[in-house]
Amino acid sequence: MNIELHIERLILDGLAIEPRQHAHVQAAVEAELTRLLAVDGLSSRLLSGGTMPHLPATSIQLSGQANPIDLGQQIAGAVHGRIGNPE
């Protein structure tokens, strides 16, 4: 199965990320979301395709020293919580 996912914009309210960290966070989100979808698949309601113009993700908990990779993995987990297979 091929899954094509396009995230046009990721809004992180209340989270200051230094510009030099943007690419690291993005790469971590992509890698972790790819892994999660490969392991758990996609929600059955999305298997037939379609678009979701807005997707509020679940909350994440950050420690005081969250690095870009940890942050990206948590973001991916929050997104996957809304689009992934819950079983």
C-alpha positions in Angstrom: 0.0 0.0 0.0 1.2 3.5 -0.8 0.2 6.4 1.4 0.8 9.9 0.2 0.6 12.5 2.9 1.1 16.2 2.3 1.2 18.6 5.3 1.1 22.1 3.9 1.5 23.8 7.2 2.2 22.8 10.8 1.2 25.3 13.4 2.9 24.9 16.8 1.1 27.3 19.1 3.2 28.6 22.0 6.4 26.9 21.0 9.4 28.9 20.0 11.7 27.0 17.7 14.9 28.6 16.5 15.0 28.9 12.7 18.1 26.6 12.5 16.0 23.9 14.1 13.1 23.9 11.6 14.7 21.4 9.2 15.6 19.0 12.1 12.0 19.1 13.4 10.6 18.6 10.0 12.9 15.6 9.2 12.0 14.0 12.6 8.3 14.5 12.0 8.6 12.9 8.5 10.7 10.0 9.7 8.6 9.1 12.7 5.3 9.5 10.9 6.5 7.3 8.1 7.6 4.7 10.7 4.2 4.9 12.5 2.2 4.5 9.4 4.3 1.6 8.2 3.8 -0.2 11.5 0.2 0.7 12.3 -1.3 1.7 8.9 -3.9 4.3 8.2 -7.3 4.8 9.7 -10.0 2.8 7.8 -11.9 6.0 7.3 -9.0 7.4 5.3 -8.1 4.3 3.3 -10.3 5.4 0.3 -8.5 8.7 0.0 -9.5 12.2 0.3 -8.3 15.4 1.9 -8.5 16.8 5.4 -8.2 20.6 5.2 -7.8 20.9 9.0 -6.6 18.3 11.5 -6.3 19.2 15.2 -3.7 16.8 16.6 -3.6 15.6 20.1 -1.6 17.4 22.8 2.1 16.8 23.4 4.0 17.1 26.6 7.4 18.8 26.4 10.2 18.7 28.9 12.3 21.8 29.5 15.1 20.4 27.3 13.2 19.0 24.4 15.5 18.7 21.4 14.3 18.9 17.7 14.2 15.1 17.2 12.2 14.5 20.4 9.8 17.3 19.4 9.4 16.0 15.9 8.7 12.5 17.2 6.0 13.8 19.6 4.4 15.9 16.8 4.3 12.8 14.5 2.8 10.7 17.3 0.1 13.4 17.8 -0.7 13.5 14.1 -0.7 9.7 13.8 -3.1 9.7 16.7 -5.7 11.3 14.4 -5.0 9.6 11.1 -3.5 6.2 12.1 -5.1 2.9 12.6 -6.4 2.8 16.2 -6.3 -1.0 16.5 
